[in-house]
């Protein structure tokens, strides 16, 4: 009788422990709307990789009115997807964000221009109207212009007019701007889908211009890393997320279809998401999730090289850690 009772008690304890293990909630705030840019996280959800780690993950889509840095500052997320320039600028301004993983190895940001405007190289950008995203996305552009010695005070010799670009390609199509900001996996193809032939365009990839900054990293608040339970939870989250990313790289069409299943707006199309996933896979290729120190330092150096108006004014300290990926991936 005692043995039976003890066995039952142990079984009950084990079940309770299992239930608790499954009760580790993680809220992830994305940088933009549900699309293949974030396929790895949706794949991890759909394929049960988070479940396997005992995590209950909620993925919050972003949008034009959602700043991930503000969401995490207000306690609305445990971890966010953010570009490093915005994260470092936020850190210098008092929000202690820390990069814990870097699924994207390369930058997908570029400037797309009309060839018939007489633009062949970066030196031809002077005295033009250029569309630029803001809300933290302007930092790589401003650093690039500074490296070229081009001011952003208005359309004139030695300067450019910066058109605050919405999240569409209309300024280029309507000839309001000579160039606009695009991503290799998204807006560039919106221009093509609008009937513009690739040979009508000139593109400048930030990666090729030597001013690429890290995009779509995973960031948490520094104070949360003082909690061993939170650190252990993030190790599980990163491990499962990278499993999702590698599956998405190897199965781009299937990954895109998974993303479509999670798109509650119905705004995305199969063709666009499959194409996007193919381009995103080029950016995550070569990354196991760990941030390379040389990539981090290149981003910092680019942001510091802002002349009289740099994005950040000093070398950051404690802005990234390999602790999570060291434990999660080894």
N, C-alpha and C positions, 0 to 999 in steps of 0.2 A: 504493500500500500504506500509506504513512504517512498519507495523507489519510483512508483508510478506517479506520485504527486510531484516528486523532484523532477522527473522527466517532463511532466506537463509544465511545470514552472519554467524549466529551462527553455522549452519550446516557445512558451509565451514570451519570455525575455528575448529570444532570438527574433520572433516575429515583430516585437516592439522595436527592436534595434533596426530591423530591416525597414520598418515603416518610417522610422526616424531618418534612416539613410536616404529614403526616397523623398524626404521632406525638405531637401536643401533647395530653396528657391533662389533663382538667379534671374534678374531682369536686365536684358540687354537693350540699349537704345541705339538704333541705327542712325547713320548720318543722313540717309535719304529714304525715299519710298521703297516699298518692296520691289526688288528687281534683282537680276542675276549678279549685280555688284556684291550682294550679300549671300550668295548661294550657299556657301559653306555652312552658314548657321542654320539655314532652312533644311539643308540635307541632313545635318546632325540631328535636327528635330525629327524629320520624317523617318530617317533610318534607325532611330532609337539609340544613337550614340550618347546623347545626354542621359537617356534613361539608364543605359548601361553603367553610367558613372553615378547614378543615384541623384540626378539633378532634375529639377522641375524648372525648365527655362521658358521665360516669356520674352518674346522678341517684339519690341515696339518699333514700328515703322517711323521714319522721320518725314520731313517735308519742308517746304519753304519757310514755314513759321516755327520750326522746331530746331533749337540749337542744342546739340547733345551736351555741351558744357554746362548750359543752364539747367538741363534736366538732372544731371548728376549732382550739381551743386544744390539743387532743391530736394535731393533725396529720392528722385523718381526712377533711378536706375543704379544698379551695382557696378555696371561696366558699360562703356560706350565705345562706339566706332567713331574715330575722329582722325582728321589729318594732323600731322605733327606740328605744322606751323601754328594752327589754331590752339593746339594743346599747350605748346611752349609759351605762346603769348598769354594764354589764360593763366599759366603757372606764374609767369612773371608778374601778372596783375593780381595775384593772391589766391588763385584756385589751384591747389597743389595736386595736379594730375600727374600720374605716373604711367608710362608705357609698360605693359606687362607682356605684350606679344605683338608680332608684326607679320600678319599673314600675307600682306602685299610687299613684294620685293622691289617692284619697279613702279614708276609713276605713269599714270595714264593721262595726265593733263597736257593739253597742247593749245596752241593758238591756231585757228583756222582762218585763212585769209582768201580774198578774191585775187586770183592771179592777174586779172586784167587791171587791177589797181596799181600795177607796176611793182609789186612786192616779190622779191626773189630771195632775199636774205634778211636776217635780223636788222642789218644796217638800214633797211628800207622801211622800218617801222616808224621812224622819226616823222613827226608832223602828220600823224594819222589819228583816226578815231578808232579806239580799240575797246571792245566789249569785255568787261571784267565782272566776274562774280564777287560778291562781298560776303558778309557774315563769316569772315575768317578765311574764305577761299581766295581773297585778294593778295594774301601775303607772299606766295611764291611769285606772282606777277610783279609786285612792287620790288621784290628783291632782284628779279631778272632785269627790270628796267634800270635799276640802280647800277647793276653790273655793266650795262650797256652805256651808262652815262647819260641816260635819257630821263628828263624830268616828267612829271605827270601833272603839270600845271595847266595844260590846255594845248590845243592844236597850234603848234608854232615850231619854228626851227629849234631843235634840241629838246623838244617836249612832245608829249602826246596828250590827246584828249581821252580821258577815261569815261566810257559810258557804263554806268551801273547797269549791268546786264541781268535781266530776269532769267529764270531757268527754262529758257527756250531759245530757239535759233532765229527768231524773227529779225533781230537787228541786222544780221548778215543778209538774210533773204530779201529784206526791204531796203538794203543798201544804206542803212543808218550808220553802219560801222564798216570799216575796211576789214576788220578781223574780229572774231569773237572767241571767247573761251569755250573749249569743247573737251570732252573726254574721249579717248580712243574707243571706248566701248559704248558710248551713248550719243551725245549730241552730234558728233561728226556724222554718224549714220542718219540722224534726223535730217541733216542738210542733204545728204545723198538721196534719202527717201523723198525729199521735196522736189527732186528732179534735177539736181545739180550734178554734173559729171565730175568725177574725181580730178580729171585733168584741168578743170576750171579753178581748182583750189591749190593753195600752198599751205602746208602745215608745218608748224614748229613744235616738236615735242620737247617739253621741259627736260626730259631725260637726256636728249641729244644735245641740249644747250648747256649742260653742265650745272643746271640750277634746279635739278629735280629734288623735291622734298618728299618725305615719306607720307604715304596716304593710307587711310583705312587701318590704322593700328587700333589695338585694344587698350583702353585707359581706365584706370580706377583712381580713387582718391587715396592719397598717401597715408592718411590716418587709418584707413581700412586695412592696410597691409601690416599694421601692428597687431591685428587679430589673427592668431594662428588658424582658427577655424575658417576665416575668410580666405586666407592664403591657400589652405587645402582645397577649398571650394573652387577657387580660381584655377588651381592646377588641374582639377577635373574638367572645368569648363574649357580651358585652353586645349587640353588633350583631345576632348571630344570635338571641339570646333575644328581643329586641324585635321582630324580624321574626316570630317565633313568636307573640308576644302580639298583634300587630296582626292577624295572620291569624285568631287565635282570636276576637278581638272581632268580626270580620266574618263568621266562620263558626262560631257558638257550638255548634250541634248537632254538626257534624263534629268540632270540637275536643273536645267531651265524649266522643265515641265513641273518639277517639284516647286520651284519658285512661283510659277503660275497658280498652282493649287493654293498657295498662301496669300495670293494677291486678292484681298477682299474688295478692292475697288473695281476690279475687272478692266482696268485701264491698260494693262500690258498685253502685248500680242506675242504669239508663239514665235513668229519669225524674228522679232526684235530681241526677245529674251535669249533665244538660241544663239543668235549672232553675238549678243552682249557677253554671254557666258564664254564663248570662244575667245573673245578679246580679254576678258578678265582672267582667264586661265593663263594668258601670257604674262600677266602681272604678278600672279601668285606663284608662278613657276620658279623654282629655285629657293623657295622659302619653306622652312620646316616650322615656322612660327616664331623663331628666335630673331630678335632684332640684332643686326650686324652693327658693331660699334662704328665701322667706317661709314655706314649709311646714316647713322645718327649724327655723326660729326659733320658729314657733308651738309646735312639739313641745317644744323646749327650754324655752320660757317656761312651758308647761303643767307640765312635770316639775319645774321649779324652784319652782313655786307650791304647795309642799307643806307650808307652815307650819313646824312644828317638826320634821317628818319628811319632807322632800322626797325625791323619787326620786334626783335628783342635786343636789349642793350648790354647783356652780359652772358657769359657762359652759364647755362643752367647747371644746377647741382641736384642730383637725386631725381632727375626727370624720367629715368627709365631703370628697369631692373631685369636681370636675367634669372632671378630666383624662381619665378613661376615656370618659365620654359625649361630651365635646368631640371626641375623636378618632374615636369609634365612630359617631357619629350625624351628623357634619358632613362 
